[in-house]
Amino acid sequence: MKEAGLTHGAFYAHFESREALLAEAADRAGADSNAFAARVIAAAALEQALQALRVRCGVKRSFMEGV
């Protein structure tokens, strides 16, 4: 927050509650993941796309067998 020029109080004042802060963080993380997946799928062959998504999401190779 220091790099952004915000105090903790100023940062937290943007959210109604802790739950609202966590919901926003989760929404952004989900949007980032969806954008990453879309870029990978658009730019790669199916096998390469699946491999990249598996690595990014931390899915074990054994889980992907037979998919």
C-alpha positions as a printed Julia matrix, in Angstrom:
67×3 Matrix{Float64}:
   0.0     0.0     0.0
   2.92    2.27    0.65
   3.95    2.06   -3.02
   0.41    3.09   -4.03
   0.54    6.04   -1.63
  -2.25    4.73    0.59
  -2.46    4.24    4.29
  -4.14    1.1     5.59
  -7.12    3.17    6.7
  -7.52    4.84    3.31
  -7.32    1.49    1.56
  -9.88   -0.24    3.77
 -12.24    2.75    3.56
 -12.97    1.74   -0.05
 -14.81   -1.36    1.17
 -17.95   -1.67    3.28
 -16.6    -4.65    5.2
 -13.89   -7.29    5.32
 -16.24   -9.59    3.44
 -16.63   -7.0     0.68
 -12.84   -6.73    0.39
 -12.47  -10.52    0.15
 -15.3   -10.73   -2.4
 -13.61   -8.12   -4.59
 -10.27   -9.92   -4.33
 -11.91  -13.22   -5.29
 -13.74  -11.6    -8.22
 -10.52  -10.1    -9.53
  -8.6   -13.35   -9.12
 -11.34  -15.2   -11.0
 -11.38  -12.62  -13.78
  -7.59  -12.8   -14.09
  -7.72  -16.6   -14.28
 -10.47  -16.51  -16.9
  -8.52  -13.99  -18.99
  -5.39  -16.14  -18.76
  -7.32  -19.24  -19.82
  -8.87  -17.42  -22.78
  -5.45  -16.2   -23.97
  -3.92  -19.67  -23.67
  -6.79  -21.37  -25.46
  -6.78  -18.82  -28.28
  -3.03  -19.0   -28.82
  -2.23  -22.68  -28.46
  -3.13  -26.09  -29.73
  -5.47  -28.04  -27.46
  -2.75  -30.16  -25.82
  -0.57  -27.1   -25.17
  -3.53  -25.18  -23.78
  -4.44  -28.01  -21.4
  -0.83  -28.3   -20.24
  -0.56  -24.55  -19.58
  -3.84  -24.5   -17.68
  -2.84  -27.6   -15.69
   0.43  -25.99  -14.64
  -1.18  -22.63  -13.82
  -3.88  -24.26  -11.7
  -1.57  -26.75  -10.0
  -3.48  -29.8   -11.24
  -1.5   -33.03  -11.1
  -0.8   -34.74  -14.4
  -2.45  -37.97  -13.14
  -5.71  -36.09  -12.67
  -5.69  -35.03  -16.32
  -5.15  -38.53  -17.72
  -8.19  -39.64  -19.65
  -9.56  -36.12  -20.02
